[in-house]
Amino acid sequence: AKLSFNDAGGGENIVASGDGHLEINSGTTLDMTAPTVDITASTAVTIDTDTITIASANSTDPLVVIKNTTNDANGARLRFVSDKGAAGTDNDVCGIIEFYGDDDNQDNILFAKIEGIVADASNGDECGKLALYVAENDGNNTAGLTLTGSTTDGEVDVTIGAGAASTTTIVGDISLNHDGAVINFGGDSEVTLSHVHDTGLLLSDDSGIGTTKLMFGDSACFIQQQADGELGIDADGIINITAPTVDIDASTEVTIDTDTVTFTSANSNDP
């Protein structure tokens, strides 16, 4: 038995299609209009459709609230599920959050998005990836922050920026909380700055002794290991050493190779 509206063939009806199963059907549109609409389901609410739109003409609305009222340490969850009914593969996208806005031509542009991705679909060695994209140049979305799980347990790799001209600004301190932490410079990590436990910092490169330089201002002023056990300080102009007292402690000899050595002082009877 059906309670039909308009005419029986239009598809607008209320019917009990089974024991405990009530349907409200409409051929085109089903409207529910009220100041408040309550849906109470003891187990689940299932909506089978391609698109859900929540719209409001009020400032700072619509507001979506997911509330958990259980008195425990856990919170509510927002879950994206990709279940394609077949074996998963690397780079499958599990879910996307997109952010659209108007440009000054009132074109609606995708300005940012967040993707959850399968980095490695290997059974027993699954790794995930989380990528944050922003629009750059002509509205192209490019990943500026990527977190990728490693096949090594407890390790996550992070990539910041996109392109050699990208700038990363950190407000505050940086802590490398790892003995032997390494900072690599260059596309092939040819120069490294590493931490030697309880000793200091080590500057080195993959070419060996005599190539690594700690440079100042430009490449003409630098400190360099010239040979095993030999350190050089070079400048194309003047090297100034200024202190109340300068100590030179050489166990065997001090060699000065120059045309002239001049000692000057503004004090009486000095130098």
Protein Blocks (a to p, Z undefined) as FASTA:
>chain_A
ZZdehiaklopacddfbghiacdddfkbccdddfbdcdddfkbccdddfbdcdddfbehi
acdddddfbdcfbdcdddddddehpacdehiafbdcddddddfkopacdfbdcddddfbl
cghiaccdddddddehjhpacdfbdcdddfbehiacddededjkbccddedjddddbehi
acdedjklpaccdddehkbccdddfebghkaccdehiambccddfbghiacdddfkbccd
ddfbdcdddfkbccdddfbdcdddfbehiZZ
